[in-house]
Amino acid sequence: MRIAFLPITPLIIPEIAGGAAAELDHLRDAAREATDWVCTDARSVGVLVPGTATTSDEQWSLHGYGLTVGHGPPVPLAVAVARWLLDGRPADVHGADDAGADLTGHDGLLVMGDGSAARTDKAPGHFHPGAIDFDTHVVAAMRTGDAPALAGLDLSKGEEVLAAGAPAWQRAGRMVGKVSSSVVDAQEDRYGVLYFVARWTVAWAVPA
């Protein structure tokens, strides 16, 4: 079972990033490669996004960033970035807040989310003194494959530092029983927001 943890910044889509697209080339390339890695030989791919979302419709569009990207009904940012990375490959989208969603039927999973948006004074959430510590904890867990650390994330702290990925990371951590390999492929905080790409090979936890 393969999991990729991927960013949800709209700037990963070159049309939206415009002249700044090259600044995130490494992150974008790593995200594409991780998506390909998850999808290779997968019989069923799932996407886990923050909030609520349940759909298998491959048609999508993203509005509100100066232009429209995609062709289809408007979808939330995290869903749009996942669909852009999937590039037409089928996948079922699930929301981290949808308690009834069963993701264990998938053998490939994209977990969408950014770290804190409060790492510097110029960050979208301005500076929060706990942002870097929160992010350091998350990246360490990603690097070492520490699923219990993700499962135990303090979501209230995540809200304080505007870490959009925290609910999806926590949900993924609670589903994983064993991590056999883990790596962080890219990490970037150019705009005061933590973006990263990580890959895990896992076994699902056995239901109690």
Secondary structure, 3 states (H helix, E strand, C coil): CEEEEECCCHHHCHHHHHHHHHHHHHHHHHHHHHHHHHHCCCCCEEEEECCCCEECCCCEEECCCCCCEEECCECCHHHHHHHHHHCCCCCEEEECCCCCCCCCCCCEEEEECCCCCCCCCCCCCCCCCCHHHHHHHHHHHHHHCCHHHHHCCCHHHHHHCCCCCHHHHHHHHHHEEEEEEEEEEEEECCCCCCEEEEEEEEEECCCC
